Amino acid sequence: MGERELDARTDVYALGCVTYEMLAGEPRFTGPTAQSIVAKVMTEAAPSARSKRATVPDAPRSPHHQRRRDARPHHRGNAPHRPKSRHSLRSSP
């Protein structure tokens, strides 16, 4: 039913499960047997933690996306003038 060798993805998934339970106060998927829980994981959309507990803040944007956005000056509102093409960088003879 999956990979025989576990890797870092297993840890990331487990961290997500624990974090969800900490925020929502209950596991993301429940059921009377392990098979029923696996069936829900494979077939149902996961509910948001906010739908279980209103005090959970909205999900932030990806930190990677935020870093890339902050690195580009035109997103900060003070972009320096950029040349229209690389040809405008050449000095006049």
C-alpha positions, 0 to 999 in steps of 0.5 A: 500500500505504499513505499516500503522505504520511508524518507523525509516525506513521511516526516513532513506528512507526520508533522502536518498531521500533528500540527493540524491536531494541535490547531484543530483539537482533533485529528484530521481524519477519524474512524473506527479502524485503520482501514477506514481512516486510510480510505478517508485520507485517500478519498476525501478532501481534508477539512481546514483547521479553521472549519473546526476551530474559528480561532485558528488564523488564516493560512499564510502564504508559502514562505518560499513565495514570500521570500521571492516576492520580497526579493523583487523591488517592484513589489515593494513599491520603490522599484528603480527604473529598469531598462527596456532591453539589454541593448539600452545598457550599451554605451553610445560610441 
